[in-house]
Amino acid sequence: MSAAHDSALATASGRLRTPLCDLLGSRYPIVQTAMGWVARPELVAAACNAGAFGFLAAATLRAAEVGPAIQRVRELTDRPFGVNFHMFQPGAAQIVETILAEKVQAVSFGRGPDKATVKRFRDAGIVCIPTVGAVKHAQKMVAIGVDALTIQGGEGGGHTGSVATSILLPQVLDAVKVPVVAAGGFSDGRGLAAALAYGAVGMAMGTRFLMTRDCPVPEITKARYVQAGLEDIVLTTRLDGLQHRLIRNEILGKFEQAGPARLLWSALHNAWQLKRRTGAGFGELLQAARAMQREGGLTFGQALMAANSPVFLNRSMIEGHPAEGVLSTGLVAGVLGDLPSCAELVERIVLEAEQRLAALAAGHYGTHYE
Ligand SMILES: Cc1cc2nc3c(=O)[nH]c(=O)nc-3n(C[C@H](O)[C@H](O)[C@H](O)COP(=O)(O)O)c2cc1C
């Protein structure tokens, strides 16, 4: 690297130091979000070592696996990082205790803990930063005392809402008085500059970090993401009853054609698989389904189908069978065609964001005009 390049990066790191860097202890205001079976210790550590802030995905781990996974991240990086989980997963109470005992920097969650649990995290110095997809959820999370929020616009990956980032972000910024991180569709430095211009304190990305060389997902599965165009990415409720953004593949085709009996069989089969993997009893799974119905506003059918996602994600992300598993994705995969390392990715984002911010500050608008 040239001296000019190094000095550009150093300047960038100064200009891009936002309150998010102070809250999370990261060098840049860039977050690698949690992704089930994807955000494993290798990816989290690589993201953190590159200057971003990584979240370990614990929502797909057994309670007993969370502590060792945290230890593994610590072997690979000395940077702070966070853990993502949700309160309806089997063993959630034990996971809360593990996170408290390990004193990680931050927790994120979608379907979240109650006020008392948030207070326990905060009293232990652990930053609470849930992800929300609607303004009313943002207000609810602020009311239970979280430190900051990540908003995920509809173009984002995995389970996702319908409101686009460009609409949800200003709406939430107007409605709450905590720092907000923007997610859903981001992949580059222009996105980071735009998020900051809106008033966010940083940018979070899932799909872009999945599509890196450091991500431990099998190459055959990552190749599907590289190949996918925008027309290959669909939003469906067929898989688990919730709105889920996926790359169209062989198994989704089968789900779309399946009748109710086939869908019921799949849901029960996957609940059985999940029971075996998590070691949860039927009582515990039923309790989790009831809680999802009650608190998550799901129908019984949706709660029953909830096991489909983690089981099929495992098939693609761990076992390396992209045709037989789920390829959860953000829309942005349709325009990305490379697999940089996390270090290369973060570096180019930082340089580009700095360029855009500097150009705007100097009154230079547009990118292609003289
Ligand atoms: C493969 C995949 C798995 C995901 N799993 C989770 C998860 O376990 N928990 C969670 O809170 N969000 C999950 N998400 C959502 C991401 O954390 C993040 O909010 C989203 O990907 C942001 O949008 P982007 O992909 O456009 O960057 C997942 C997303 C993807 C692509």
The ligand as a Gaussian input file, in Angstrom:
#p B3LYP/6-31G(d) Opt

LIG

0 1
 C      -28.488000     -15.435000       5.709000
 C      -29.114000     -14.460000       6.675000
 C      -29.428000     -14.885000       7.958000
 C      -29.949000     -13.989000       8.898000
 N      -30.177000     -14.425000      10.176000
 C      -30.531000     -13.521000      11.143000
 C      -30.601000     -13.902000      12.515000
 O      -30.325000     -15.047000      12.879000
 N      -30.978000     -12.963000      13.425000
 C      -31.257000     -11.668000      13.054000
 O      -31.580000     -10.846000      13.935000
 N      -31.194000     -11.280000      11.760000
 C      -30.818000     -12.162000      10.804000
 N      -30.689000     -11.755000       9.486000
 C      -30.875000     -10.319000       9.156000
 C      -29.505000      -9.595000       9.221000
 O      -28.993000      -9.620000      10.524000
 C      -29.558000      -8.125000       8.756000
 O      -30.448000      -7.389000       9.561000
 C      -29.896000      -7.984000       7.295000
 O      -29.193000      -8.940000       6.549000
 C      -29.554000      -6.575000       6.808000
 O      -29.849000      -6.409000       5.452000
 P      -28.764000      -6.604000       4.253000
 O      -28.631000      -8.086000       4.075000
 O      -29.396000      -5.917000       3.101000
 O      -27.481000      -5.997000       4.700000
 C      -30.199000     -12.638000       8.524000
 C      -29.903000     -12.228000       7.211000
 C      -29.345000     -13.102000       6.288000
 C      -28.989000     -12.606000       4.908000

